[in-house]
Amino acid sequence: MNAALPKALCLKKGALLKQVLALSRPATPRENRLCAAGNGLVSVHRHYKSHPAHGIGRFKYLLPKEVPKRKKDKVQMKEINVGTEHEYGDLNIQMTSYDMCLVEHFAQYVHRLCNRLSIRVNESYAMPTKTDEVLFLEERGSKMQLDAVLTTHQRVVQLWAPGPLAARSF
């Protein structure tokens, strides 16, 4: 065991000598001084740079094929059932308010109520908001001043041919 110890120390001194030489020589532009300081035995040059990656790290084959986007078609309006003498047609329940939260919650309430009463809801949708400006005229002036801006929110719940008892509820 004592015979192997001097050889190990000699190898350690040789590795240390290589590190000192790597730090002392001037670095070429392709080399980084920090890389040379790490380990003298590691080469900075990549010999495999010209070899292909053989698909390592490629995952595009795992993704689904993208369908090309096409233009959206115009919205087709559904025909509203007008009804007959003995039968009710479709019924629109319109809710309008200046407070969006209130009108949205009330539309949800009507929708859930219809579901509980077994009334089929055909559609539930929002209409575009409308903005109204409130102007006032000063006492001694001819100029109108902006007082407030009111936004009107509207929701529609469309019921599909409710029965005579359900139609009376609304």
BADO-561770 format. One record per residue: chain; residue number from 0; x, y, z of N, C-alpha, C in turn. Coordinates in Angstrom, 2 decimals. Last residue first. Example, Ala and Ser with C-alpha at 12.3 -4.5 7.8 and 13.67 -1.06 7.14 Angstrom:
BEGIN
ATOM,cadena,num,n_east,n_north,n_up,ca_east,ca_north,ca_up,c_east,c_north,c_up
ATOM,A,1,12.85,-2.25,7.08,13.67,-1.06,7.14,12.90,0.03,7.87
ATOM,A,0,13.19,-5.69,7.80,12.30,-4.50,7.80,13.20,-3.30,7.80
***
This chain:
BEGIN
ATOM,cadena,num,n_east,n_north,n_up,ca_east,ca_north,ca_up,c_east,c_north,c_up
ATOM,A,169,-94.10,34.24,-16.18,-93.24,35.31,-16.67,-94.08,36.37,-17.34
ATOM,A,168,-96.17,32.63,-15.52,-95.23,33.03,-14.47,-94.39,34.21,-14.90
ATOM,A,167,-97.43,31.98,-17.87,-98.11,32.93,-16.99,-97.18,33.43,-15.90
ATOM,A,166,-95.71,30.07,-18.86,-95.75,31.36,-19.55,-96.45,32.41,-18.69
ATOM,A,165,-96.29,27.91,-17.24,-94.99,28.55,-17.11,-94.99,29.92,-17.76
ATOM,A,164,-98.86,27.23,-18.14,-98.66,27.62,-16.74,-97.34,28.36,-16.55
ATOM,A,163,-98.45,26.59,-20.87,-99.33,27.70,-20.49,-99.15,28.15,-19.04
ATOM,A,162,-94.87,25.99,-21.47,-96.28,25.59,-21.37,-97.13,26.76,-20.89
ATOM,A,161,-92.55,27.57,-23.74,-93.00,27.18,-22.40,-94.48,26.80,-22.42
ATOM,A,160,-90.60,27.46,-26.12,-92.01,27.07,-26.08,-92.47,26.64,-24.69
ATOM,A,159,-87.72,28.09,-24.59,-88.22,27.34,-25.74,-89.63,26.87,-25.46
ATOM,A,158,-86.56,31.33,-23.73,-87.19,30.07,-23.33,-87.80,29.41,-24.55
ATOM,A,157,-83.72,33.22,-23.43,-84.76,32.79,-24.37,-85.26,31.41,-23.97
ATOM,A,156,-82.63,35.98,-21.82,-82.80,34.54,-21.62,-83.97,34.12,-22.49
ATOM,A,155,-80.37,38.60,-22.11,-81.58,37.98,-22.66,-81.53,36.49,-22.36
ATOM,A,154,-79.23,41.67,-20.71,-79.11,40.22,-20.84,-80.45,39.67,-21.33
ATOM,A,153,-77.50,44.74,-20.86,-78.72,44.00,-21.15,-78.41,42.52,-21.32
ATOM,A,152,-76.50,47.82,-19.44,-76.18,46.42,-19.71,-77.49,45.66,-19.89
ATOM,A,151,-75.54,51.07,-20.07,-76.69,50.18,-19.91,-76.29,48.78,-20.33
ATOM,A,150,-73.78,53.57,-18.48,-73.67,52.41,-19.37,-74.82,51.47,-19.04
ATOM,A,149,-73.58,57.05,-18.37,-74.33,55.87,-17.94,-74.15,54.75,-18.96
ATOM,A,148,-71.79,59.65,-17.16,-71.82,58.70,-18.27,-72.48,57.42,-17.74
ATOM,A,147,-72.61,63.05,-16.25,-72.36,61.64,-15.95,-72.40,60.82,-17.23
ATOM,A,146,-72.23,65.72,-17.18,-72.52,65.45,-15.78,-72.18,64.00,-15.42
ATOM,A,145,-70.75,68.03,-19.25,-70.95,66.61,-19.03,-71.12,66.34,-17.54
ATOM,A,144,-72.47,71.01,-20.16,-71.41,70.36,-19.40,-71.76,68.88,-19.19
ATOM,A,143,-73.07,73.27,-22.77,-73.51,72.06,-22.07,-72.29,71.42,-21.40
ATOM,A,142,-73.28,76.79,-22.76,-72.47,75.60,-22.98,-72.99,74.43,-22.15
ATOM,A,141,-74.34,79.12,-22.15,-74.98,78.42,-23.27,-74.25,77.11,-23.58
ATOM,A,140,-75.07,80.25,-18.80,-74.22,79.91,-19.93,-75.00,79.21,-21.02
ATOM,A,139,-76.18,80.51,-16.32,-75.92,81.71,-17.12,-75.03,81.42,-18.32
ATOM,A,138,-76.57,77.82,-15.45,-77.61,78.85,-15.32,-77.38,80.02,-16.27
ATOM,A,137,-75.59,75.14,-17.72,-75.35,76.05,-16.61,-76.39,77.16,-16.61
ATOM,A,136,-77.07,72.09,-18.47,-76.85,73.46,-18.93,-76.66,74.36,-17.72
ATOM,A,135,-75.74,68.77,-18.71,-76.56,69.79,-18.06,-76.13,71.17,-18.54
ATOM,A,134,-75.92,65.39,-19.92,-75.38,66.75,-20.00,-76.30,67.70,-19.23
ATOM,A,133,-75.02,62.13,-19.85,-75.97,63.06,-19.26,-75.31,64.43,-19.23
ATOM,A,132,-74.64,59.69,-22.32,-74.02,60.81,-21.60,-75.11,61.74,-21.10
ATOM,A,131,-74.68,56.19,-22.50,-75.44,57.44,-22.59,-74.72,58.49,-21.77
ATOM,A,130,-73.87,53.24,-24.14,-73.36,54.32,-23.31,-74.17,55.58,-23.56
ATOM,A,129,-74.65,49.83,-23.98,-74.95,51.13,-24.59,-74.50,52.21,-23.61
ATOM,A,128,-73.25,46.63,-24.71,-73.54,47.72,-23.77,-73.78,49.01,-24.55
ATOM,A,127,-74.88,44.01,-26.56,-73.81,44.99,-26.39,-74.22,46.12,-25.44
ATOM,A,126,-76.40,41.33,-24.64,-76.45,42.31,-25.72,-75.30,43.30,-25.51
ATOM,A,125,-75.75,37.96,-23.88,-75.64,39.37,-23.50,-75.71,40.23,-24.75
ATOM,A,124,-77.87,35.01,-23.49,-76.78,35.79,-24.07,-76.84,37.24,-23.61
ATOM,A,123,-79.10,31.88,-23.75,-78.89,32.93,-22.76,-77.68,33.73,-23.23
ATOM,A,122,-81.57,29.77,-25.24,-80.33,30.54,-25.28,-80.30,31.52,-24.13
ATOM,A,121,-83.57,27.98,-24.29,-83.01,27.85,-25.64,-81.65,28.53,-25.71
ATOM,A,120,-84.41,26.13,-21.58,-83.80,27.41,-21.96,-83.12,27.20,-23.30
ATOM,A,119,-87.36,24.50,-20.68,-86.13,24.44,-21.48,-85.67,25.84,-21.85
ATOM,A,118,-88.39,24.08,-17.45,-88.62,24.86,-18.66,-87.31,24.89,-19.42
ATOM,A,117,-88.40,22.95,-14.90,-88.36,22.09,-16.09,-88.79,22.83,-17.35
ATOM,A,116,-87.97,24.56,-12.78,-89.37,24.39,-13.19,-89.50,23.53,-14.45
ATOM,A,115,-85.21,24.60,-12.68,-85.94,23.95,-11.59,-87.39,23.67,-11.97
ATOM,A,114,-84.65,26.09,-15.00,-84.17,24.71,-14.90,-84.93,23.94,-13.81
ATOM,A,113,-85.76,28.53,-14.27,-86.33,27.78,-15.40,-85.88,26.33,-15.37
ATOM,A,112,-84.00,29.20,-12.23,-85.42,29.02,-11.94,-86.10,28.22,-13.04
ATOM,A,111,-81.61,29.52,-13.63,-81.73,28.42,-12.66,-83.20,28.14,-12.30
ATOM,A,110,-82.31,31.81,-15.16,-81.89,30.57,-15.83,-82.04,29.37,-14.89
ATOM,A,109,-82.83,33.69,-13.19,-83.91,33.29,-14.10,-83.57,31.97,-14.76
ATOM,A,108,-80.23,33.85,-12.05,-81.38,33.45,-11.24,-82.52,32.95,-12.12
ATOM,A,107,-78.74,34.83,-14.19,-78.43,33.50,-13.65,-79.60,32.97,-12.82
ATOM,A,106,-79.94,37.34,-14.37,-80.03,36.42,-15.51,-79.72,34.99,-15.06
ATOM,A,105,-79.13,38.39,-11.93,-80.56,38.15,-12.14,-80.78,37.22,-13.33
ATOM,A,104,-76.39,38.58,-12.32,-76.89,37.67,-11.30,-78.38,37.38,-11.48
ATOM,A,103,-76.38,40.53,-14.36,-75.78,39.21,-14.59,-76.31,38.19,-13.58
ATOM,A,102,-77.54,42.73,-13.16,-78.21,42.13,-14.31,-77.66,40.74,-14.60
ATOM,A,101,-75.67,43.25,-11.09,-77.07,42.95,-10.80,-77.74,42.22,-11.96
ATOM,A,100,-73.29,43.80,-12.49,-73.35,42.69,-11.52,-74.80,42.28,-11.27
ATOM,A,99,-73.85,46.11,-13.94,-73.61,44.85,-14.65,-73.74,43.66,-13.71
ATOM,A,98,-76.22,48.52,-13.59,-75.23,47.77,-12.82,-75.06,46.39,-13.45
ATOM,A,97,-78.25,49.40,-15.10,-77.01,50.18,-15.17,-75.88,49.47,-14.43
ATOM,A,96,-80.13,46.93,-16.96,-79.73,47.61,-15.73,-78.48,48.44,-16.00
ATOM,A,95,-82.52,44.63,-18.14,-81.70,45.81,-18.42,-81.39,46.50,-17.11
ATOM,A,94,-83.50,41.60,-19.52,-83.16,42.29,-18.28,-82.21,43.43,-18.61
ATOM,A,93,-86.02,39.81,-21.17,-84.94,40.80,-21.28,-84.76,41.50,-19.94
ATOM,A,92,-86.93,36.81,-22.32,-86.96,37.57,-21.08,-85.75,38.49,-21.12
ATOM,A,91,-88.82,35.54,-24.93,-87.59,36.25,-24.58,-87.81,37.02,-23.28
ATOM,A,90,-90.13,32.49,-25.89,-90.34,33.64,-25.03,-88.99,34.24,-24.67
ATOM,A,89,-91.60,30.82,-28.68,-90.43,31.14,-27.85,-90.69,32.43,-27.08
ATOM,A,88,-95.17,30.30,-28.33,-93.91,30.20,-29.06,-92.75,30.44,-28.11
ATOM,A,87,-97.91,28.34,-27.13,-97.00,29.48,-27.01,-95.75,29.23,-27.84
ATOM,A,86,-100.82,27.25,-28.83,-99.50,26.94,-28.29,-98.66,28.21,-28.22
ATOM,A,85,-103.09,27.83,-30.19,-103.22,26.94,-29.04,-101.89,26.66,-28.34
ATOM,A,84,-102.32,29.48,-32.27,-103.43,29.90,-31.41,-103.46,29.10,-30.10
ATOM,A,83,-98.70,29.20,-32.19,-100.00,29.16,-32.87,-101.06,29.65,-31.90
ATOM,A,82,-95.29,30.40,-32.59,-96.39,29.75,-31.89,-97.67,29.80,-32.72
ATOM,A,81,-92.81,31.21,-33.44,-93.81,32.23,-33.13,-94.96,31.64,-32.33
ATOM,A,80,-89.60,30.41,-32.89,-90.91,29.78,-32.98,-91.96,30.78,-32.52
ATOM,A,79,-87.09,31.89,-34.76,-87.85,31.92,-33.52,-89.22,31.31,-33.77
ATOM,A,78,-84.21,30.53,-36.21,-85.60,30.94,-36.41,-86.35,30.84,-35.09
ATOM,A,77,-81.04,31.90,-35.53,-81.98,30.79,-35.44,-83.40,31.33,-35.60
ATOM,A,76,-78.66,33.34,-37.64,-79.74,33.57,-36.69,-80.69,32.37,-36.70
ATOM,A,75,-75.31,32.71,-37.88,-76.62,32.36,-38.43,-77.67,32.55,-37.33
ATOM,A,74,-72.66,34.84,-38.25,-73.52,34.18,-37.28,-74.89,33.94,-37.91
ATOM,A,73,-70.41,34.05,-40.87,-71.35,34.97,-40.25,-72.27,34.19,-39.32
ATOM,A,72,-67.40,32.27,-40.07,-68.63,32.46,-40.84,-69.51,33.46,-40.11
ATOM,A,71,-64.06,33.27,-39.90,-65.28,32.91,-39.19,-66.48,33.19,-40.10
ATOM,A,70,-61.53,31.85,-41.94,-62.36,32.98,-41.56,-63.63,32.49,-40.88
ATOM,A,69,-59.28,29.52,-40.43,-60.10,29.99,-41.53,-60.98,31.12,-41.02
ATOM,A,68,-56.05,28.34,-39.72,-57.20,29.12,-39.31,-57.97,29.58,-40.54
ATOM,A,67,-55.00,24.97,-40.16,-54.93,26.37,-40.56,-56.22,27.11,-40.21
ATOM,A,66,-54.29,23.03,-37.34,-55.22,23.22,-38.45,-55.13,24.68,-38.87
ATOM,A,65,-51.35,21.44,-36.40,-52.15,22.66,-36.32,-53.01,22.78,-37.57
ATOM,A,64,-51.12,18.22,-35.03,-50.96,19.06,-36.21,-51.88,20.26,-36.10
ATOM,A,63,-50.05,17.95,-31.61,-51.01,17.69,-32.68,-50.78,18.66,-33.84
ATOM,A,62,-46.70,17.04,-30.63,-47.78,18.02,-30.69,-48.76,17.66,-31.80
ATOM,A,61,-44.71,15.19,-31.05,-45.68,14.91,-30.00,-46.89,15.84,-30.06
ATOM,A,60,-43.01,16.22,-32.89,-43.83,15.09,-33.33,-44.89,14.73,-32.30
ATOM,A,59,-41.59,18.10,-31.50,-42.67,18.56,-32.36,-43.55,17.41,-32.83
ATOM,A,58,-39.44,17.68,-29.90,-40.71,17.17,-29.41,-41.86,17.53,-30.33
ATOM,A,57,-36.04,17.09,-29.51,-37.10,17.51,-30.42,-38.40,16.86,-29.98
ATOM,A,56,-34.02,16.09,-27.95,-34.68,17.31,-27.51,-35.77,17.80,-28.45
ATOM,A,55,-32.36,14.64,-30.61,-32.40,14.77,-29.16,-33.03,16.11,-28.81
ATOM,A,54,-32.01,14.12,-33.32,-33.38,14.30,-32.81,-33.48,14.45,-31.31
ATOM,A,53,-29.27,14.07,-33.80,-30.03,12.82,-33.91,-31.41,12.93,-33.27
ATOM,A,52,-27.67,16.22,-34.04,-28.19,15.92,-32.70,-29.01,14.64,-32.68
ATOM,A,51,-24.71,15.75,-36.10,-26.12,16.08,-35.88,-26.58,15.64,-34.49
ATOM,A,50,-21.43,17.14,-35.56,-22.31,15.98,-35.65,-23.76,16.40,-35.43
ATOM,A,49,-19.91,19.35,-35.04,-20.33,19.16,-36.42,-21.28,17.98,-36.58
ATOM,A,48,-19.35,19.12,-32.34,-20.16,20.24,-32.80,-20.68,20.02,-34.21
ATOM,A,47,-17.76,17.32,-31.05,-18.99,16.79,-31.62,-19.87,17.88,-32.22
ATOM,A,46,-15.71,18.60,-29.86,-15.39,17.84,-31.05,-16.65,17.35,-31.75
ATOM,A,45,-15.33,21.64,-28.47,-16.34,20.60,-28.64,-16.06,19.87,-29.94
ATOM,A,44,-12.75,22.75,-26.31,-13.25,22.57,-27.67,-14.24,21.42,-27.73
ATOM,A,43,-11.85,22.50,-23.78,-12.85,23.53,-24.02,-13.48,23.34,-25.39
ATOM,A,42,-11.30,19.53,-21.93,-11.04,20.32,-23.13,-12.19,21.30,-23.34
ATOM,A,41,-10.15,18.97,-18.71,-11.33,19.08,-19.57,-10.99,19.98,-20.75
ATOM,A,40,-7.89,19.18,-17.18,-8.02,17.99,-18.01,-9.18,18.09,-18.99
ATOM,A,39,-8.10,21.42,-15.62,-7.13,21.44,-16.71,-7.27,20.26,-17.64
ATOM,A,38,-10.96,22.95,-14.62,-10.27,21.67,-14.65,-9.35,21.70,-15.85
ATOM,A,37,-11.49,25.79,-14.18,-12.22,24.71,-13.55,-11.44,23.42,-13.49
ATOM,A,36,-10.03,27.55,-15.69,-9.73,27.48,-14.27,-10.39,26.29,-13.61
ATOM,A,35,-11.14,27.40,-18.19,-9.79,26.87,-18.02,-9.45,26.70,-16.55
ATOM,A,34,-13.50,28.71,-17.75,-13.55,27.29,-18.08,-12.18,26.66,-17.87
ATOM,A,33,-12.57,31.28,-17.29,-13.22,30.56,-16.20,-13.30,29.07,-16.48
ATOM,A,32,-11.60,32.05,-19.75,-10.64,31.87,-18.67,-11.27,31.07,-17.52
ATOM,A,31,-12.69,30.46,-22.67,-13.03,31.33,-21.56,-12.08,31.02,-20.41
ATOM,A,30,-11.78,30.47,-26.08,-11.79,29.88,-24.76,-12.18,30.93,-23.73
ATOM,A,29,-11.63,31.91,-28.36,-12.67,30.89,-28.30,-12.78,30.28,-26.91
ATOM,A,28,-9.42,33.59,-28.00,-10.76,34.19,-28.01,-11.88,33.15,-27.90
ATOM,A,27,-7.26,31.95,-25.59,-7.61,32.32,-26.96,-9.02,32.89,-26.95
ATOM,A,26,-5.44,33.01,-22.76,-6.64,32.36,-23.30,-6.89,32.85,-24.72
ATOM,A,25,-2.05,32.35,-21.94,-3.08,33.30,-22.38,-4.24,32.56,-23.03
ATOM,A,24,-1.27,30.27,-19.09,-1.16,30.57,-20.52,-2.27,31.53,-20.92
ATOM,A,23,-2.02,29.88,-16.40,-0.95,30.82,-16.71,-0.89,31.16,-18.20
ATOM,A,22,-4.00,27.94,-16.30,-4.30,29.29,-15.84,-3.26,30.30,-16.29
ATOM,A,21,-2.64,25.74,-17.27,-3.84,26.19,-17.98,-4.20,27.60,-17.57
ATOM,A,20,-0.64,25.43,-15.34,-0.27,25.79,-16.71,-1.47,26.31,-17.50
ATOM,A,19,-2.24,24.67,-13.20,-1.45,25.90,-13.10,-1.05,26.36,-14.50
ATOM,A,18,-3.24,22.24,-14.16,-4.15,23.34,-13.86,-3.41,24.66,-13.80
ATOM,A,17,-0.89,20.74,-14.36,-1.66,21.03,-15.58,-2.63,22.18,-15.34
ATOM,A,16,-0.19,20.57,-11.67,0.70,21.26,-12.59,-0.04,21.63,-13.87
ATOM,A,15,-2.27,18.97,-10.74,-2.13,20.33,-10.23,-1.26,21.16,-11.15
ATOM,A,14,-1.66,16.64,-12.07,-2.94,17.30,-12.36,-2.89,18.74,-11.89
ATOM,A,13,0.80,16.07,-10.85,0.73,16.28,-12.30,-0.56,17.00,-12.69
ATOM,A,12,0.10,15.67,-8.22,0.97,16.80,-8.53,0.91,17.11,-10.02
ATOM,A,11,-1.38,13.35,-8.55,-2.06,14.54,-8.05,-1.24,15.78,-8.36
ATOM,A,10,0.58,11.61,-9.38,-0.53,11.91,-10.30,-1.25,13.18,-9.87
ATOM,A,9,2.12,11.59,-7.05,2.72,12.06,-8.29,1.64,12.43,-9.30
ATOM,A,8,0.37,10.43,-5.27,0.80,11.80,-5.04,1.39,12.40,-6.30
ATOM,A,7,0.22,7.91,-6.46,-1.00,8.72,-6.37,-0.63,10.18,-6.14
ATOM,A,6,2.88,7.04,-6.14,2.34,7.18,-7.49,1.09,8.06,-7.48
ATOM,A,5,3.12,6.93,-3.32,3.89,7.92,-4.07,3.37,8.11,-5.50
ATOM,A,4,1.14,4.80,-2.77,0.96,6.17,-2.30,1.81,7.17,-3.07
ATOM,A,3,1.95,2.30,-3.52,0.96,2.97,-4.37,0.81,4.44,-4.00
ATOM,A,2,3.63,1.52,-1.48,4.20,1.68,-2.82,3.24,2.43,-3.73
ATOM,A,1,2.01,1.16,0.70,2.92,2.29,0.71,3.51,2.54,-0.66
ATOM,A,0,0.82,-1.18,0.00,0.00,0.00,0.00,0.87,1.25,0.00
***
